[in-house]
C-alpha cells in the first residue's frame, strides 16, 4: 500500500482523503396472541483474537477497547437529531485520542517500525481505532504490546484526573497488563486504582479490499446509531426466539415486528444474471406490489434484488430483510440504513442464525447460504409470484 495514501487524522472523525483506494412465525392470527419467547443475548467479552494470526506481520487492524464497567468517562453524546449526533470528548477522552495518535511516534521510537493511525472514533464508554502496521514488528513487540502501552498511558491519565475515584464504584477486576511498570504492585494495591479499560482488546483483521471503507463508514456512523438508540430505545429492542413463518423458525428480530402479522407478504427472488432492462422490469413489478400494500421479504442478495430493496427503501415501503449474520450478540445491531429503516418503522430485520462470528462477518456469502436464506424468505411469505 503506497504510503502517500496514508494520512494521520487529527480530529474526532478524520479519515484518509483517498479512502476509495481501499474499497471492501409467529402465526399471523392476531397481534395480541403473538408472544415470542425471550432468551438472553450472547454476552461476548469483545476481546476476540484470531487464532494462528501473526500479530507482528504488516496488516491493518480495527481495534476496540471498552472502559471498565462501560462507564461513560470518555465523552458525551451531543446533537439535536441523528444527523447532528457527535461525541464531545471529556478531558480524559482528549488524552485517549492524543495517546492513540502518538502510537505512530512511540512505536517507531521503540522498534523503528512504521505504524499509521488511519481512523478512529471516540464514544462515551469505548474507543475504536484503525491501525496500519506498515512494517514487520519485532517478535517481542506485536500488536498487543502496542495496545498495552497505549492503554497504560490512558490509565495513568485516568488516575491523574480521578485520583480519588473509589474502587468500590468499579467492581473488582483483574489488573490490566497495560498498567504502567513505574507504579509498583504494592502501591497499586494500596491505592486500589483500577485501569481505565477492561483487560485485553478486540481486533478485526483486514482481509478484503472493500472492508476498510466499510470500517470507516461504521466508525463515522457510531454517534448517529447511538443517538437513535438513546432517543428511541423501543424501536431498537431485539426480540430473541422470535417464531415466524409456516414452519415457525426461530429468529432474532429487530424493527417493526408487526410486519410478520400482515397477510400479504411477497418473496422477492430474482435471478442474478439479469441484464439492466430485466432488472428494471423486476423493480417495477415489485414496486407495484409494495405500493399496493404488500410487504416484500428477501435477503436481497442478487443485483436485481438489491435494486428492488433500494427502490422500496427510497419510498419507505414495508420490507422484511433476512440477514446472513446473527444478532444474538448484545453489541450487534443492523448497520447503516438498515438501522435507519428500523427506526423509521418500515423495516423488519430478521436473523435466522444465532451468532455474529468471524465467518458470518467477514467471509463472502456462499451459494449454499444464499439458497438457505431464500428458503427462510419463502417460508415467511404468503404470496408466491
N, C-alpha and C positions, 0 to 999 in steps of 0.2 A: 504494500500500500504506500503510495507516494507520500512522503512526509509533508509536502506542501499542501496536502488536502487535510491536514490535521491542525486545528486551531484550539486554543485553550479558552473555554468560556470564562467570562468574568461577571456574569450576572446569575440570577437565580434560575433562569431557564434559557441558557445560551446553548447553541449547537453549531456544528461546523457549517460554514456557508455552502460547502459543496456536499451536503449530506446525501444528495442524489447519487453520488458515486457509490454509495453502499446499499442502494435499493435492492429488500427481503420479501284408562280414563275413568278420571272419574267418569261414571256414567253421566250422560247428558240429561238425565231425567229432571233434575232441578238443581238450582244453585244452593238451596238450603241443605239438600241432602249430601252435597259434595263436601266431605270432611276427610281430607287426606291425612294420613298418619305423618308423624314428625319423627325425625331422628337427629341426633346431634351431628353437626358437621365434623369432618375430619380435621383435627387440630394439628397442623404441621408446625414445626418449630421454626420454619423459614431459614433453615441452615443446611439446605441440601448442597452436597458437593458431588461432582461426577466421578464415579469410581474409575480408576485407571487413567484419568487425565493427568498430563504432566503440567503442573501449575507453575513451572519455570519457563515454559515454552512461549514464544510470541503468539499472542492471542488477544481478542477483545472480549471483555467481561462486563456484564451488568451485575453490580454488587448492591446488595441491600442489607442494611443494618437497622435494628429496631431498638428504641430506647427501653431500658429496663422497666418492666410492667407497663409498657406503652404509655408512659407519662408524656404529655404534650409539652415538652420543655424546649423544643427547637424553634417554635414559631406559632403564629396564629393565622387561622384561615380568615380571609377577608374578601370583600366583594359583595355587591348588591344583587347579583344574578350569576348564573353559571358561567357566562362568557367573561365576566369580570373577576372570577374567582382566582385568588392567588394567595400565597403564603407570605406573611410578613415575618422575617426571621427575628427571633429573640437575640439578645447579646450572645447567648450560648450558641444559637443557630448560626450566627455570623462567623463565630470561631470555628464551628464544624465545617462550614464552607471553606474558610481560609485554609484550614489544615488539609482539607481534601485537595484543594488546588495546589497546595505545597508538596503533594506527593511526587510531582514531577521532579522538583528540585532535590528533595531529600533522597529519593531513590537513586538519582544519578550520582549524588554525592557519596552514597554508601556503596554503590555497585558499579557505577559507570554505565549503567543501562538506561535506555530511554523508556519512560512510561508516560503516556499522554492522557490527560483528562479530556474526554470528548464531550461529556454532557453530565448534568446532574440535576436532581430535583429534591429540594428540602421539603419535608412535610412535618407537621407538628410533632409526631412521635416516631418518624422513621426517615431514612435517607436513602435515595437511590443514586448511584454513580456509575458511569460507564468509563472504563479504563482500557486503553490500548497499550498492551505490553509489546513494545516495538522490538526489543532485543531479547535474546536468551538470558534469563536471570540465573544467578549462581544457585547451586543446589541448596545452599543454606539461606537463601533469600527468595523463597517462592511468593506467590500472590498472598498467601496467608500472613507472611511476615510483613508485607507492605500494609495490609489492612490492620494488622495488630498494632503496628507503630502509629498509624493514623488514629485508631480508636484510643490508644493510650494517651495521645496528645489531647483528644477530646475529653477523656476522663479527667485529666489534670485541669483542664479549663473548667469543667463542671465543678470539681472540688474547690477551685479558686473562687468561682462565682457563688457557690452554695456551700460554704464551709460548715454551716450548722445544720445542714439537711439531715434530719434524723433517719437512721437506717430502719427504724421501726415502721416508717411510712413506705418503705420499699421492702417488700418481703424478701427474706433471706435468699441469696443467690450465690452460686459458686463464683469464685474470683475469676475475673476475665483475664485471659492471658495477655491482654493489651495493657494491663496496669503497669505503670512505669517502674522500672527497676530501681530508680532513685529513691522510691518510697519503700522502706523495709517492711517485711511481713509483720513485724511486731507493731510498727506504727500504723499500718493499715488496720490491724485487728483492734488496736486501742481506739483509733479514730472511727472505726466501723463505717468507712466510706465505701459505698458500692460503686461499681463502674457506671458510666453513663449508659452504655449499650449492653444488651444481653450478650452473653458469650457467643463467639462464633459469628458467622455471617452466611448469607445466601448468595450464590453466584449463578449466573446464566452464561453460557459459552456461545459465542457467535459461530454459527456453522452454515449460514446461508447468506447470500449477497443482499437479500431484501430484508433480512432480520434486523439490521442495525437501524434502518429507518423506522421500523415498527417499534423498536425500543425508544427512539427519540419521541415518536408520537405518543407512546404510552406515558413517558415521563412528563411530557408537557401537559397531558390530559389529566394528570393526577389531581390537581386542585379543583378542576371542574367536576370530576367524579365525586370527590369528597364533598363539595358543596351540595350536589344533588342528594347524596346520601344523608347529609346532616339535615337538610331542609325538607326532604320528602322521604322519611325513613320507611313509611308504609309501602311506598312504591318499589322499594328495593329489598323487600323481605323475601328471602328464599324459602321455598317450601320443599322439604325433603320427603322422600317416599310419596311423591305425588302420582297417584294412579290415574292413568288416562288411556283412552283408546279401547278398541274392541277386545283386545287381549289384556287390558289393564296392566300394561308395562309400568314400571316404576321409574320416575324421573326426578331430577332436581329442577325446579321451575322457578322462574322469576319474571315478573311482568304482570300483564293483565290475564290472570288465570280464568276469568270468565269466558275467554275465547273458547276454551275447551268445552263449554256447555252449549255453544251456538250450533244449531243443527246443520248449517251448510258450511262444511269445511272441505276445501278442494285441494288435492295434492298437486303441487307444481313439479312436473318432471319433464325435462327437455333433453333431447339428445345433444351430446357435447360437440358434434361435428356439424351443426347447423351453420349456414352462411349468414351474412348480415341481414339479408332480406327475410330469411326464415326466422331469425331471432326477433326481428321487429314484429313479425306476424304472431309469434308466441307472446310477446309482451302485450300486444294489442288484445289478444284473446283473454289473457289472464287479468288484464286491467279491467276489461268489461265485466268479468265475473266479480272482481273485488269491488268495483264501483257499484255493482248491484247488491252488495252486502255480504258476499261470500268471504270467508276467511281462508287465506292461502296458507298451505302447510308444506314445508320443504326444508331440506338442509341448504338449498340454494348453492349448489356446487358448480354445475356446468356454466359456461359463459351465458347461455340463454337464461338459465335460472337466476344467475346473478343480475342480469339485465331486468328480469321481472321484479326482483327484490328492489333494485334501485328505483324503478318506476313507481312501485307501490309505496316505497318509503317516502319518495318525494311528495306524494299526495296524502301521506299519513293514513293509508288504507290498512286494514287489520291483517296482521301476519302472525303465524306461529313458525318460529325458526328452530330447527333441530341443530344442535351444535356437536362438534366432534371431540369436545373435551369436557371432563367432569367439572361440576361446580360445587362439590361437597366441601372442598377446602374453604374454610371460613373467610379467607382473604381473596377468593376468586369470584369475580363478578363479570358480566358481559362487558366487552370493551367498546370504546369508540361510540359510533352512532347506535349500536345495539343498546347500550346503556341509555342513550337519549330516547330511543323508542320505548323502552320500558317506562321511563319517567313520564313520557307524554301519553302513555296508556294504550297505544295501538299495537304494541309488540308483546308477544309472549315468547320467551326463550326457554327451551327445554333441553336438558342434558340427560340422555339415556345411559351415560357412562358415569361411573362413580367418582373417579379421582382425576385430578389435573396433574398428570405425570409428565416426565420428560418426553415420552413417546407421543402423547396427545398434544403437547405444547409445540414441539419442535419438528417432529417427523412429518413429512408430506403425507397427506391423506392417501390411503391405498384404495384400490378398486373395491376390495372386499368391504372396507368400511363404508365407502360410498353406497354400495348396494345395501348394506345393513341399515344405514341411516334412511335410505329411501323406503326400506321396509317399515321403519318406525313411522315415517310420514304417511305411508299408505294405511297403516293401522289407525292413525289419528284422523284420517279423512273419512268423510261420509259420502262424498261425491267423487266418482271417478270420471275424468274427462277422456 
